[in-house]
Amino acid sequence: MTMLEAVRRALAELGEVSNEELAAYVKRTFGLTVRPNFVPVLKAAVRDKENLEAWRRRAAEADGSPQSPS
């Protein structure tokens, strides 16, 4: 599992918590060490990926094309 996926799952489970809490949860749950000062970067990457996937879905629906796998 990647750090990005671990942070995505942690955010889904915990919601918005402090960087320290999220880093501790990722370590405890997934065994991955994430420095708390790196958490905002990973959160932004998760949001960007989700936004891109949503944009792709809307674009595919608009033109009737099948959705490409991610």
C-alpha positions, 0 to 999 in steps of 0.5 A: 500500500502506498502512503497516498492510499493509506492517507486517503483511507485514514481521511475516510475513516477519521475525517479532518484531524490534526496532522499528528493524529493522522500520521499516528493512525497511518502508522498504527493501522498500516505500519507506514511512517508518515512525518506529520509535516508531510501530511498536508502534501499527501492530503492535497494529493488525495484531493487532487486525485479525487478531483481529477477522477470526478472530472474524468467521470463527468467528461465521459458522461458528457460525451457518452464515452466509456470511463477509462480505468484509473 
